[in-house]
Amino acid sequence: MTKKTETRKHSQGTWRQHGETETVMCRDGKGVYGTKSVFQFFHPRGTPSSWFVTEYSLDKDYRIRHKLTKKP
């Protein structure tokens, strides 16, 4: 897990990270697929909503090993 927290701004409010970023491991436990972060939406005045979204990111080394490229 990492301690870095993030926000995503939107014209109608802000998505704020809820909890810590988790590392997603391969089934064998030896490799890393990437990370998982959960975000909660907050209205413009800072009022939290009941909306949550989960964001997954592939690890850079995993993408290189499996020859995956980012979409343009």
C-alpha positions in Angstrom: 0.0 0.0 0.0 1.1 3.5 -0.6 0.3 6.6 1.4 -0.1 9.0 -1.6 -3.6 10.4 -1.9 -5.1 11.9 -5.0 -8.0 14.0 -6.2 -9.8 14.3 -9.5 -11.4 17.7 -10.2 -14.7 17.9 -12.1 -16.9 20.9 -12.9 -19.6 19.6 -10.5 -17.3 18.7 -7.6 -14.3 16.6 -6.8 -13.4 13.0 -6.6 -11.2 12.4 -3.5 -9.3 9.3 -2.7 -11.1 7.1 -0.1 -8.6 5.1 1.8 -5.1 4.0 0.6 -3.9 2.8 -2.7 -3.6 -1.0 -2.7 -1.1 -3.0 -4.6 -2.7 -5.7 -6.8 -0.5 -8.8 -6.9 -0.4 -11.7 -9.3 -1.9 -15.0 -8.2 1.5 -16.5 -7.6 2.3 -13.6 -5.2 5.6 -12.9 -7.0 4.6 -10.2 -9.4 2.6 -6.9 -9.4 -0.2 -6.3 -11.8 -0.7 -2.7 -10.6 -2.7 -0.6 -8.1 -6.3 -0.1 -7.0 -7.7 3.2 -5.7 -11.2 4.0 -4.5 -12.5 7.6 -4.9 -15.6 9.3 -3.4 -17.4 12.2 -5.0 -17.7 15.5 -3.1 -20.1 18.2 -4.1 -18.7 21.8 -4.6 -19.3 22.8 -1.0 -17.5 19.8 0.3 -20.6 17.7 1.0 -19.8 14.0 0.4 -22.0 12.0 -1.9 -22.8 8.3 -1.9 -20.9 7.8 -5.2 -17.8 5.8 -5.2 -15.6 4.6 -8.1 -12.7 2.1 -8.2 -9.7 2.9 -10.4 -7.2 0.3 -11.5 -3.8 1.1 -13.0 -1.4 -1.3 -14.6 2.2 -1.3 -13.3 4.6 0.1 -15.9 6.9 -2.9 -15.7 3.9 -5.3 -16.2 2.9 -3.3 -19.4 6.5 -3.6 -20.7 6.9 -7.3 -20.0 3.6 -8.1 -21.7 4.1 -5.6 -24.6 1.0 -3.6 -23.7 0.9 0.0 -24.9 -1.3 2.9 -23.8 -4.0 4.0 -26.1 -3.4 7.3 -27.8 
